[in-house]
Amino acid sequence: MWWSDQPNPPTRSADYRGDFFALMRFLNIRRGIHTPLRRGTCRPILLDEERKLLALSRSLPGDEIILLMNYGNTKQKVKLTVGRPG
């Protein structure tokens, strides 16, 4: 990684982004808390290339997590249908 975990490293890459580092830390903590993110079955729910949205489910018996990723540059409201099947 091109970041340093030291609070004030003597040299920091010009590519360093504190916001991205914070996001990676947040996601890593969530991965440790929620078992389906480590070992769950993955199922696609939504792929919208025009709106730049991706949603998928990670699940274990009795435990499911829905991941919704907006890889675009604008905030969006997204509605996902809930329930089974699908």
A tleap script that builds the chain and sets N, CA, C and O, in Angstrom:
source leaprc.protein.ff14SB
mol = sequence {
  NMET TRP TRP SER ASP GLN PRO ASN PRO PRO
  THR ARG SER ALA ASP TYR ARG GLY ASP PHE
  PHE ALA LEU MET ARG PHE LEU ASN ILE ARG
  ARG GLY ILE HIE THR PRO LEU ARG ARG GLY
  THR CYS ARG PRO ILE LEU LEU ASP GLU GLU
  ARG LYS LEU LEU ALA LEU SER ARG SER LEU
  PRO GLY ASP GLU ILE ILE LEU LEU MET ASN
  TYR GLY ASN THR LYS GLN LYS VAL LYS LEU
  THR VAL GLY ARG PRO CGLY
}
set mol.1.N position { 0.837 -1.191 0.000 }
set mol.1.CA position { 0.000 0.000 0.000 }
set mol.1.C position { 0.873 1.242 0.000 }
set mol.1.O position { 2.001 1.223 0.493 }
set mol.2.N position { 0.355 2.298 -0.544 }
set mol.2.CA position { 1.137 3.518 -0.651 }
set mol.2.C position { 0.851 4.492 0.479 }
set mol.2.O position { 1.192 5.671 0.382 }
set mol.3.N position { 0.232 4.015 1.544 }
set mol.3.CA position { 0.057 4.874 2.706 }
set mol.3.C position { 0.885 4.340 3.858 }
set mol.3.O position { 1.405 3.226 3.817 }
set mol.4.N position { 0.988 5.146 4.858 }
set mol.4.CA position { 1.733 4.751 6.043 }
set mol.4.C position { 0.780 4.768 7.219 }
set mol.4.O position { -0.099 5.626 7.300 }
set mol.5.N position { 0.950 3.815 8.139 }
set mol.5.CA position { 0.079 3.806 9.322 }
set mol.5.C position { 0.641 4.669 10.443 }
set mol.5.O position { 0.074 4.724 11.534 }
set mol.6.N position { 1.749 5.337 10.177 }
set mol.6.CA position { 2.302 6.257 11.160 }
set mol.6.C position { 1.551 7.583 11.078 }
set mol.6.O position { 1.211 8.030 9.983 }
set mol.7.N position { 1.287 8.220 12.223 }
set mol.7.CA position { 0.519 9.470 12.191 }
set mol.7.C position { 1.194 10.581 11.389 }
set mol.7.O position { 0.516 11.311 10.666 }
set mol.8.N position { 2.487 10.719 11.499 }
set mol.8.CA position { 3.213 11.755 10.763 }
set mol.8.C position { 4.487 11.160 10.167 }
set mol.8.O position { 5.585 11.414 10.661 }
set mol.9.N position { 4.339 10.368 9.107 }
set mol.9.CA position { 5.530 9.744 8.534 }
set mol.9.C position { 6.481 10.798 7.978 }
set mol.9.O position { 6.032 11.848 7.517 }
set mol.10.N position { 7.779 10.539 8.012 }
set mol.10.CA position { 8.741 11.520 7.515 }
set mol.10.C position { 8.564 11.793 6.015 }
set mol.10.O position { 8.773 12.917 5.558 }
set mol.11.N position { 8.186 10.784 5.267 }
set mol.11.CA position { 7.913 10.993 3.842 }
set mol.11.C position { 6.595 10.323 3.512 }
set mol.11.O position { 6.360 9.181 3.907 }
set mol.12.N position { 5.768 10.994 2.821 }
set mol.12.CA position { 4.460 10.463 2.439 }
set mol.12.C position { 4.336 10.572 0.926 }
set mol.12.O position { 4.645 11.609 0.340 }
set mol.13.N position { 3.891 9.514 0.316 }
set mol.13.CA position { 3.725 9.499 -1.124 }
set mol.13.C position { 2.799 10.630 -1.570 }
set mol.13.O position { 1.866 10.999 -0.857 }
set mol.14.N position { 3.060 11.162 -2.728 }
set mol.14.CA position { 2.182 12.195 -3.287 }
set mol.14.C position { 0.807 11.619 -3.587 }
set mol.14.O position { -0.162 12.366 -3.722 }
set mol.15.N position { 0.711 10.291 -3.692 }
set mol.15.CA position { -0.562 9.629 -3.981 }
set mol.15.C position { -1.388 9.334 -2.731 }
set mol.15.O position { -2.502 8.822 -2.837 }
set mol.16.N position { -0.859 9.649 -1.557 }
set mol.16.CA position { -1.559 9.344 -0.306 }
set mol.16.C position { -2.895 10.051 -0.254 }
set mol.16.O position { -2.992 11.243 -0.544 }
set mol.17.N position { -3.944 9.293 0.125 }
set mol.17.CA position { -5.274 9.879 0.323 }
set mol.17.C position { -5.809 9.401 1.664 }
set mol.17.O position { -6.138 8.227 1.827 }
set mol.18.N position { -5.891 10.302 2.607 }
set mol.18.CA position { -6.386 9.976 3.937 }
set mol.18.C position { -7.811 9.449 3.921 }
set mol.18.O position { -8.150 8.571 4.715 }
set mol.19.N position { -8.663 9.973 3.024 }
set mol.19.CA position { -10.049 9.520 2.956 }
set mol.19.C position { -10.124 8.066 2.492 }
set mol.19.O position { -10.944 7.294 2.988 }
set mol.20.N position { -9.280 7.703 1.555 }
set mol.20.CA position { -9.270 6.323 1.065 }
set mol.20.C position { -8.736 5.378 2.142 }
set mol.20.O position { -9.248 4.271 2.311 }
set mol.21.N position { -7.720 5.811 2.860 }
set mol.21.CA position { -7.184 5.017 3.960 }
set mol.21.C position { -8.266 4.788 5.013 }
set mol.21.O position { -8.410 3.676 5.519 }
set mol.22.N position { -9.022 5.826 5.345 }
set mol.22.CA position { -10.096 5.706 6.332 }
set mol.22.C position { -11.180 4.741 5.844 }
set mol.22.O position { -11.713 3.961 6.634 }
set mol.23.N position { -11.506 4.786 4.562 }
set mol.23.CA position { -12.491 3.865 3.994 }
set mol.23.C position { -11.999 2.426 4.092 }
set mol.23.O position { -12.763 1.540 4.474 }
set mol.24.N position { -10.757 2.183 3.761 }
set mol.24.CA position { -10.203 0.826 3.839 }
set mol.24.C position { -10.201 0.316 5.283 }
set mol.24.O position { -10.471 -0.859 5.532 }
set mol.25.N position { -9.902 1.189 6.212 }
set mol.25.CA position { -9.927 0.808 7.630 }
set mol.25.C position { -11.353 0.453 8.045 }
set mol.25.O position { -11.569 -0.564 8.705 }
set mol.26.N position { -12.322 1.274 7.668 }
set mol.26.CA position { -13.734 1.030 7.973 }
set mol.26.C position { -14.188 -0.307 7.401 }
set mol.26.O position { -14.813 -1.097 8.110 }
set mol.27.N position { -13.885 -0.576 6.127 }
set mol.27.CA position { -14.304 -1.817 5.485 }
set mol.27.C position { -13.631 -3.036 6.116 }
set mol.27.O position { -14.258 -4.085 6.263 }
set mol.28.N position { -12.386 -2.901 6.481 }
set mol.28.CA position { -11.676 -4.008 7.106 }
set mol.28.C position { -12.278 -4.356 8.468 }
set mol.28.O position { -12.373 -5.532 8.822 }
set mol.29.N position { -12.678 -3.352 9.224 }
set mol.29.CA position { -13.323 -3.596 10.514 }
set mol.29.C position { -14.647 -4.321 10.301 }
set mol.29.O position { -14.954 -5.275 11.017 }
set mol.30.N position { -15.429 -3.876 9.326 }
set mol.30.CA position { -16.720 -4.523 9.035 }
set mol.30.C position { -16.514 -5.973 8.610 }
set mol.30.O position { -17.294 -6.846 8.989 }
set mol.31.N position { -15.495 -6.227 7.846 }
set mol.31.CA position { -15.194 -7.587 7.402 }
set mol.31.C position { -14.893 -8.487 8.603 }
set mol.31.O position { -15.263 -9.662 8.608 }
set mol.32.N position { -14.233 -7.946 9.605 }
set mol.32.CA position { -13.945 -8.715 10.805 }
set mol.32.C position { -15.178 -8.984 11.651 }
set mol.32.O position { -15.254 -10.016 12.318 }
set mol.33.N position { -16.137 -8.080 11.635 }
set mol.33.CA position { -17.346 -8.195 12.450 }
set mol.33.C position { -18.366 -9.147 11.818 }
set mol.33.O position { -18.999 -9.935 12.520 }
set mol.34.N position { -18.522 -9.073 10.504 }
set mol.34.CA position { -19.589 -9.796 9.806 }
set mol.34.C position { -19.026 -10.996 9.037 }
set mol.34.O position { -18.379 -10.827 8.004 }
set mol.35.N position { -19.275 -12.196 9.543 }
set mol.35.CA position { -18.744 -13.424 8.958 }
set mol.35.C position { -19.108 -13.605 7.479 }
set mol.35.O position { -18.248 -14.051 6.720 }
set mol.36.N position { -20.332 -13.287 7.019 }
set mol.36.CA position { -20.630 -13.477 5.600 }
set mol.36.C position { -19.690 -12.707 4.660 }
set mol.36.O position { -19.499 -13.106 3.511 }
set mol.37.N position { -19.113 -11.623 5.141 }
set mol.37.CA position { -18.185 -10.870 4.292 }
set mol.37.C position { -16.875 -11.624 4.086 }
set mol.37.O position { -16.119 -11.309 3.166 }
set mol.38.N position { -16.603 -12.599 4.919 }
set mol.38.CA position { -15.383 -13.401 4.784 }
set mol.38.C position { -15.634 -14.731 4.104 }
set mol.38.O position { -14.812 -15.191 3.312 }
set mol.39.N position { -16.774 -15.360 4.410 }
set mol.39.CA position { -16.996 -16.720 3.947 }
set mol.39.C position { -18.333 -16.931 3.274 }
set mol.39.O position { -18.640 -18.058 2.883 }
set mol.40.N position { -19.120 -15.925 3.127 }
set mol.40.CA position { -20.467 -16.106 2.604 }
set mol.40.C position { -20.518 -16.357 1.115 }
set mol.40.O position { -19.588 -16.043 0.372 }
set mol.41.N position { -21.634 -16.933 0.701 }
set mol.41.CA position { -21.921 -17.123 -0.721 }
set mol.41.C position { -22.235 -15.762 -1.324 }
set mol.41.O position { -22.960 -14.960 -0.736 }
set mol.42.N position { -21.686 -15.517 -2.491 }
set mol.42.CA position { -21.884 -14.228 -3.165 }
set mol.42.C position { -22.922 -14.378 -4.271 }
set mol.42.O position { -22.873 -15.319 -5.062 }
set mol.43.N position { -23.876 -13.423 -4.315 }
set mol.43.CA position { -24.939 -13.451 -5.318 }
set mol.43.C position { -25.155 -12.027 -5.840 }
set mol.43.O position { -25.380 -11.109 -5.052 }
set mol.44.N position { -25.087 -11.838 -7.158 }
set mol.44.CA position { -25.335 -10.495 -7.699 }
set mol.44.C position { -26.804 -10.111 -7.554 }
set mol.44.O position { -27.696 -10.945 -7.710 }
set mol.45.N position { -27.038 -8.842 -7.255 }
set mol.45.CA position { -28.394 -8.327 -7.124 }
set mol.45.C position { -28.673 -7.257 -8.173 }
set mol.45.O position { -29.751 -7.226 -8.766 }
set mol.46.N position { -27.712 -6.393 -8.396 }
set mol.46.CA position { -27.904 -5.271 -9.320 }
set mol.46.C position { -26.575 -4.903 -9.967 }
set mol.46.O position { -25.544 -4.827 -9.299 }
set mol.47.N position { -26.616 -4.679 -11.260 }
set mol.47.CA position { -25.484 -4.096 -11.968 }
set mol.47.C position { -26.070 -3.095 -12.948 }
set mol.47.O position { -26.738 -3.471 -13.912 }
set mol.48.N position { -25.817 -1.836 -12.699 }
set mol.48.CA position { -26.316 -0.754 -13.545 }
set mol.48.C position { -25.108 0.067 -13.979 }
set mol.48.O position { -24.660 0.965 -13.266 }
set mol.49.N position { -24.594 -0.256 -15.156 }
set mol.49.CA position { -23.389 0.419 -15.632 }
set mol.49.C position { -23.641 1.887 -15.955 }
set mol.49.O position { -22.742 2.716 -15.813 }
set mol.50.N position { -24.840 2.212 -16.382 }
set mol.50.CA position { -25.150 3.603 -16.702 }
set mol.50.C position { -25.115 4.484 -15.450 }
set mol.50.O position { -24.554 5.579 -15.471 }
set mol.51.N position { -25.720 3.995 -14.355 }
set mol.51.CA position { -25.721 4.746 -13.099 }
set mol.51.C position { -24.495 4.456 -12.246 }
set mol.51.O position { -24.281 5.098 -11.218 }
set mol.52.N position { -23.692 3.490 -12.672 }
set mol.52.CA position { -22.476 3.070 -11.962 }
set mol.52.C position { -22.806 2.575 -10.559 }
set mol.52.O position { -22.286 3.064 -9.557 }
set mol.53.N position { -23.704 1.571 -10.533 }
set mol.53.CA position { -24.131 0.956 -9.286 }
set mol.53.C position { -23.918 -0.546 -9.353 }
set mol.53.O position { -24.118 -1.174 -10.392 }
set mol.54.N position { -23.509 -1.106 -8.230 }
set mol.54.CA position { -23.331 -2.550 -8.111 }
set mol.54.C position { -23.847 -2.968 -6.742 }
set mol.54.O position { -23.486 -2.374 -5.727 }
set mol.55.N position { -24.686 -3.985 -6.718 }
set mol.55.CA position { -25.180 -4.528 -5.451 }
set mol.55.C position { -25.016 -6.037 -5.482 }
set mol.55.O position { -25.266 -6.688 -6.497 }
set mol.56.N position { -24.589 -6.582 -4.344 }
set mol.56.CA position { -24.497 -8.026 -4.223 }
set mol.56.C position { -24.785 -8.444 -2.804 }
set mol.56.O position { -24.690 -7.658 -1.861 }
set mol.57.N position { -25.140 -9.705 -2.682 }
set mol.57.CA position { -25.462 -10.276 -1.383 }
set mol.57.C position { -24.365 -11.250 -0.991 }
set mol.57.O position { -23.880 -12.025 -1.816 }
set mol.58.N position { -23.981 -11.200 0.278 }
set mol.58.CA position { -23.075 -12.200 0.853 }
set mol.58.C position { -23.854 -12.847 1.979 }
set mol.58.O position { -24.344 -12.159 2.874 }
set mol.59.N position { -23.973 -14.177 1.942 }
set mol.59.CA position { -24.811 -14.819 2.942 }
set mol.59.C position { -24.264 -16.152 3.420 }
set mol.59.O position { -23.552 -16.865 2.713 }
set mol.60.N position { -24.629 -16.445 4.642 }
set mol.60.CA position { -24.459 -17.734 5.295 }
set mol.60.C position { -25.850 -18.105 5.798 }
set mol.60.O position { -26.712 -17.232 5.896 }
set mol.61.N position { -26.092 -19.364 6.118 }
set mol.61.CA position { -27.418 -19.708 6.653 }
set mol.61.C position { -27.793 -18.830 7.856 }
set mol.61.O position { -27.092 -18.798 8.867 }
set mol.62.N position { -28.913 -18.124 7.715 }
set mol.62.CA position { -29.399 -17.272 8.796 }
set mol.62.C position { -28.765 -15.900 8.893 }
set mol.62.O position { -29.086 -15.145 9.810 }
set mol.63.N position { -27.876 -15.552 7.977 }
set mol.63.CA position { -27.182 -14.258 8.049 }
set mol.63.C position { -26.875 -13.769 6.640 }
set mol.63.O position { -26.195 -14.454 5.876 }
set mol.64.N position { -27.371 -12.597 6.298 }
set mol.64.CA position { -27.156 -12.056 4.954 }
set mol.64.C position { -26.815 -10.571 5.036 }
set mol.64.O position { -27.370 -9.834 5.851 }
set mol.65.N position { -25.903 -10.154 4.187 }
set mol.65.CA position { -25.514 -8.743 4.094 }
set mol.65.C position { -25.621 -8.328 2.635 }
set mol.65.O position { -25.174 -9.041 1.737 }
set mol.66.N position { -26.217 -7.171 2.417 }
set mol.66.CA position { -26.314 -6.605 1.078 }
set mol.66.C position { -25.281 -5.492 0.968 }
set mol.66.O position { -25.251 -4.582 1.797 }
set mol.67.N position { -24.447 -5.565 -0.042 }
set mol.67.CA position { -23.454 -4.524 -0.315 }
set mol.67.C position { -23.933 -3.729 -1.520 }
set mol.67.O position { -24.225 -4.304 -2.569 }
set mol.68.N position { -24.015 -2.434 -1.378 }
set mol.68.CA position { -24.400 -1.561 -2.477 }
set mol.68.C position { -23.260 -0.584 -2.692 }
set mol.68.O position { -22.888 0.166 -1.790 }
set mol.69.N position { -22.713 -0.602 -3.889 }
set mol.69.CA position { -21.567 0.256 -4.196 }
set mol.69.C position { -21.917 1.225 -5.313 }
set mol.69.O position { -22.400 0.832 -6.375 }
set mol.70.N position { -21.665 2.475 -5.054 }
set mol.70.CA position { -21.826 3.528 -6.032 }
set mol.70.C position { -20.415 3.902 -6.478 }
set mol.70.O position { -19.686 4.568 -5.743 }
set mol.71.N position { -20.036 3.481 -7.661 }
set mol.71.CA position { -18.687 3.784 -8.131 }
set mol.71.C position { -18.677 4.976 -9.090 }
set mol.71.O position { -17.735 5.167 -9.859 }
set mol.72.N position { -19.736 5.766 -9.028 }
set mol.72.CA position { -19.805 6.995 -9.797 }
set mol.72.C position { -19.345 8.177 -8.962 }
set mol.72.O position { -18.838 8.014 -7.852 }
set mol.73.N position { -19.528 9.362 -9.512 }
set mol.73.CA position { -19.066 10.588 -8.852 }
set mol.73.C position { -20.179 11.369 -8.177 }
set mol.73.O position { -19.919 12.419 -7.589 }
set mol.74.N position { -21.425 10.880 -8.247 }
set mol.74.CA position { -22.538 11.618 -7.665 }
set mol.74.C position { -23.307 10.751 -6.674 }
set mol.74.O position { -23.366 9.530 -6.816 }
set mol.75.N position { -23.897 11.398 -5.667 }
set mol.75.CA position { -24.750 10.686 -4.724 }
set mol.75.C position { -26.032 10.285 -5.441 }
set mol.75.O position { -26.517 10.993 -6.323 }
set mol.76.N position { -26.573 9.126 -5.042 }
set mol.76.CA position { -27.786 8.626 -5.679 }
set mol.76.C position { -28.686 7.971 -4.640 }
set mol.76.O position { -28.216 7.471 -3.619 }
set mol.77.N position { -29.981 7.983 -4.915 }
set mol.77.CA position { -30.923 7.212 -4.121 }
set mol.77.C position { -31.178 5.922 -4.891 }
set mol.77.O position { -31.372 5.931 -6.106 }
set mol.78.N position { -31.174 4.816 -4.157 }
set mol.78.CA position { -31.352 3.511 -4.783 }
set mol.78.C position { -32.386 2.730 -4.003 }
set mol.78.O position { -32.336 2.683 -2.774 }
set mol.79.N position { -33.331 2.112 -4.711 }
set mol.79.CA position { -34.309 1.244 -4.079 }
set mol.79.C position { -34.016 -0.182 -4.516 }
set mol.79.O position { -33.876 -0.470 -5.704 }
set mol.80.N position { -33.926 -1.065 -3.532 }
set mol.80.CA position { -33.746 -2.482 -3.800 }
set mol.80.C position { -34.979 -3.213 -3.282 }
set mol.80.O position { -35.471 -2.925 -2.191 }
set mol.81.N position { -35.472 -4.159 -4.072 }
set mol.81.CA position { -36.592 -4.981 -3.636 }
set mol.81.C position { -36.090 -5.977 -2.598 }
set mol.81.O position { -35.047 -6.602 -2.790 }
set mol.82.N position { -36.816 -6.123 -1.517 }
set mol.82.CA position { -36.393 -7.033 -0.456 }
set mol.82.C position { -37.284 -8.273 -0.446 }
set mol.82.O position { -38.383 -8.272 -1.000 }
set mol.83.N position { -36.794 -9.315 0.188 }
set mol.83.CA position { -37.580 -10.533 0.335 }
set mol.83.C position { -37.040 -11.661 -0.513 }
set mol.83.O position { -36.070 -11.496 -1.253 }
set mol.84.N position { -37.676 -12.802 -0.395 }
set mol.84.CA position { -37.278 -14.007 -1.116 }
set mol.84.C position { -38.365 -14.353 -2.120 }
set mol.84.O position { -39.499 -13.932 -1.893 }
set mol.85.N position { -38.136 -15.060 -3.183 }
set mol.85.CA position { -36.806 -15.424 -3.706 }
set mol.85.C position { -36.157 -14.269 -4.420 }
set mol.85.O position { -36.836 -13.335 -4.848 }
set mol.86.N position { -34.878 -14.319 -4.551 }
set mol.86.CA position { -34.102 -13.327 -5.268 }
set mol.86.C position { -33.810 -12.100 -4.476 }
set mol.86.O position { -33.158 -11.183 -4.976 }
savepdb mol mol.pdb
quit
